[in-house]
Amino acid sequence: MIEPSGQVIGERNQILIQPEEIIHLSGISWHTYESLLNELSINRRLCLTYYRGNLEIMVPSLEHERYKEITGRFVETLAEELELEIEPLGSTTFKQLELTGVEPDKCFYIQNVNSIQGKTRIDLQEDPPPDLIVEIDITSSSKDRFAIYAEMGVPEIWRYDGKLFTINILEHSKYIVVNESLAFPNLPLTEISNFLKNAGSKKYFELVREFRDWVRNKIVSNG
């Protein structure tokens, strides 16, 4: 049971958060983090990020989930149109024992898809990290998650904060904002921001069709 100011209460395998959408805790042991993961493993909506004793617990908002699903669909659309094999692993929990635990909003194996094909568990001591991670920062900051991803060696992160879409590439253990994706080079993907701005006003498949048409036109233009 954890009760910082009555915000998080665990009882009989149940966690309640009232009323904030994000809780930050410090001085949390790895054992406590793993216990929470186990308690919340069934029908869980909460997202947990553990970084060297600090724990963030987030309840994703509707807005967060909308942008997450649309951006993930954009990744899959790009792969389809470019005829690339990918492995989408959603919000898989990645751990570095005793140090970090993180659940990306979306993650994809692209360049290294063959390395994890058919596996039921990813071991970062043996397997490569995801090639691309999507992070939606509507209600929380990805500061700690970026540090975790850098330690994991994730080469690319797409981040959207509700206004700005950025492509972040790992360079010398830090992420820098660039204009071109490693996973999908030679395409002006920063323009994804224009599509995401219409996420609330256009129907889902309408937006996906518009993005697919845009991708096809860019592929033809690059000829």
Steps between C-alpha positions, in 0.01 A plus 500: 500500500628848405322806629676829410247756619224249442559504126586137428340216689556132428277239660416144397670533162328829427654844445296818523620845400306802621466750353822591311591345168872484583672394821874538560665299777862489610699251706314205350676166502524273198306239696212743555498591130484136394230431759289778352550362150380161618201642687397706199568238235131424433279763337750774571455856377785651699840564341804454725846644444781409739833682492758436769265521797253745347157377393245674280146363488281644227137457403492568124240753389269459202706758313822312574355171376362660184837642395676178596279282284508735202877541507546125532271451200711749305809288568322190373374689194853612416625144529219372278560756228878452509454121513702465820456221750443625855409356838270729703532423871271766641571590863722203582679543835878520459719454807862546597520299820500705820536825303225586255162387375303671226190452287514697173177638365582308181814316389608334177775275379586596142869474411543223759169325438669170413687497831183465707273315259302231679629587848259513793732702724760770434821489703691825456822328604475285189248667270509844338262770628210619283608694191226759543303618802200734503443723803195723549567771758157647558479459878855402592861570411711234329819632665564188708384272221746660256781428747385138524478465123851642463632240746316231304650627176170578321611677181186703428206656687200679354355747751178698483394748770165604360651772283843397379613173343872429517735227379769431760814306410747353751844652458781469756256369763263795458203571277513778246211632291542435128294537184539148361408162643748215522223245458337676205766718332450743213149599607404834663339332798500812718186580300325233707431788737252641246302175501500467878355849534189367326469195723202634693312652209527225238385142512768239565498324164461828313821621661678171430394512133627856467831400654528196272439718193764744622753218548433362154545843341831549682623157393417577138666841528817337633474256209 
